[in-house]
Amino acid sequence: MSTQASASAPAVSSGTSASPAPSAPATPSTPFVEPGATQPTHGADRLLPLALAALGVVYGDIGTSPLYAIKECFHGLHALPVTPTNILGVLSLVFWALTVVVTIKYVLFIMRADNDGEGGIFALLALLRDGTRDGARQAPGSDDTTPGGAAKPAPAPSISRFRRMLPVVGIFGAALLYGDGVITPAISVLSAVEGLEVATEAAAPFVLPITIGVLVGLFMAQRHGTERIGRVFGPVMVVWFAAIATLGLMAALRNPQVFAAISPAYAVRFFMENHLHGIVVLGSVVLCITGGEALYADMGHFGARPIRLSWMAVVFPALMCNYLGQGAMLLADPELSFNPFFALVPRPLLYPMVALSTVATVIASQAMISGVYSLTQQGIQLGFVPRMRIIHTSEETRGQIYLPGVNWLLMIACVGLVLAFRESSRLAGAYGIAVTATMGMTSLLYYAVARQRWGWRAWQAVPLVALFLAFDAAFLSANLLKIMDGGWFTLLLALGIMILMLTWRDGRAALSARFAAASVPFGTFLDGVRRTKPLRVPGTAVFMSVNPTGTPLPLLHHYKHNHTLHQTVVLLTIVAESSPFVPRPDRLVVHNLGEGFHRMVARYGFMQTPRVPELVQLAAARGLPMRMETTTFFVGRETLLIGSGNRMAGWRKALFAFMSRNAWNATTFFGIPPGRVIEIGAQVEL
């Protein structure tokens, strides 16, 4: 039986969460926090530097939307006639989409649903997991009250009916974000490089090679870390936002009529005149808000305050100035609809603006890439994704990570997408479905968190979430009409990723059930040791176990075949918590079980990577004499056999076995020196 796989998929990941040892004290956990009450992760002295870096990472995606959003409305596959009513109507839709979806929904509300400073759909799902697993865990001494002393309301009955559905909603939303992470770099860079065609048609043959070269360079730079990249990209994005705001404002001031588009009356009139065609075009309008979900997912990299400051002070005003400017140009000359963004640029500045746009779209891709890194790390710790190599790239800011395997897979997918679609207009058909569907799922999960975790009443939560869902549903419906234009790719990719995640989760649950069935109560095992008094050899042996109360199967196999034990035997269980970070002092609990046996239960947040050498140091500080140079680690390596034991389909069992074989080595993942490891193999039938 494999303790290697078991240790990497803690109880929380398998869906069969085991309780700590009966003698274990309550584990300190993240206290209940009302929305908006979370303390800032970063100090005030780092607010402005982080706000600048956030411009280069968080807002790259939404900040470069002016390159293609208006263009797709009037020159895409479902283009509108370029009339004053349509121009002002589209501008009104853009303004209210940015105001309601990004400013109100994400910046003001969704970002308050942070999990110890972390954002993203998995962090939101973890809040619910924490609250639905035998009730929300509380800080010691909190009893059944909030920090303010008021009684904490019981979960609403309506929430419990959807409890089983919520993990699937979260997993599908995460899978859609992976699809968005593939499309965003491709469409952003391709749309910028296509600006060369505005200057000269002779540049057309070079658009694809330049795009691919830029994408490859971007992914090769990821190993330097998000914050370091952000420090380089941030000043460039300041120039970018200043440039697009200036160009847009100059054009808008020449035709002040466009400022009337701020009135929602023009949006209403737009739909009255265009009917179904207006709804189809709404699928292009959504391109102006496609970075909203990445904004929430990247919150752990920089913190909520820097992200909010950047949006309100720089990004939102600059975007609206540029969109209004593009509308003003179209009012003056409808023939410019083939690329209204570059129509704003004076001809002598066209080539520099193409270069700046290309750099800006490289930066735009960073928002989704870093978001995918965070999403993957959360998925690994929550048990939805197999182990992968994670590199922490900053000693100062938590959450700065790089995943080489994910990085190269994204690069291959992006380059393949560019070669397959070849034009940004064709890619626009595939863009939008992923992000709008994820936005809708985020709204549903936010409602569940508000009712269950924060104790909001229905009259408080329903109107707010109904407003969010009204926009989400409208944008998603419009994008579903683009399925045949390329949206099928996004849905197919998300469906494939969702199947992988669910297969890994269910496979781990089935494997954990087999381990539990084959396990022996530790009391029974210890009684046998007392009776037989086996030979004890010097040193310490550590057996990793998924169950913090039972007997590790590698220990049973070792004792059965060798009939010896080390003088000190440690049973180590690593559990993933539903909070992103567990403080170092609260990370390890050690129990003396007698006869030289000790049980160590280590708890890590879903944004942390377990490190066994650190646990050895913590154990020594708690009175358990352990040294790496005299400790032997016993881990299991199972060979999975496809049987007919559980309800999983045969093809899913085969897929799980393939994923398990290719998961990153547990010894390396947990930082155990290879020379201190003994693997015990076994065959397990699923």
Buried (B, 14 or more C-beta within 10 A) or exposed (E): BBBBBBBBBBBBBBBBBBEBBEEBEEBBBBBBBEBEEBEEBBEEEBBEBBBBBBBBBBBBBBBBBBBBBBBBBBBBBBBBEBBBBBBBBBBBBBBBBBBBBBBBBBBBBBBBBBBBBBBBBBBBBBBBBBBBEEEBBBEEEBEEEBEEEEEBEEBBEEBEEBBEEBBBBBBBBBBBBBBBBBBBBBBBBBBBBBBBBBBEEEBEEEBBEBBBBBBEEBBEBBEEBBBBBBBEBBEBBBEBBEBBBBBBBBBBBEBEEBBEBBBEEBBEBBBEEBEEBBBBBBBBBBBBBBBBBBBBBBBBBBBBBBBBBBBEEBBBBBBBBBBBBBBBBBBEEBEBBEBBBBBBBEEEEBBEBBEBBBBBBBBBBBBBBBBBBBBBBBBBBBBBBBBBBBBBBBEEBBBBBBBEBBBEBBBEBBBEBBEEBBBBBBBBBBBBBBBBBBBBBBBBBBBBBBBBBBBBEEEEBBEBBEBBBEBBBBBBBBBBBBBEBBBBBBBEBBBEBBBBBBBBBBBBBBBBBBBBEBBBEBEEBBEEBEEEEEEBEEEBBBBBBBBBBBBBBBBBBBBEEEEEBBEBBBBBBBBBBBBBBBEEEEBBBBBEBEEBBBBBBBBBBBBBBBBBBBBBBBBEEEEBEBEBEEBBBBBBBBEBEBEEBBEBEEEBBBBBBEBBEEBBBBBEBBEBBEEBBEBBEBEBEB
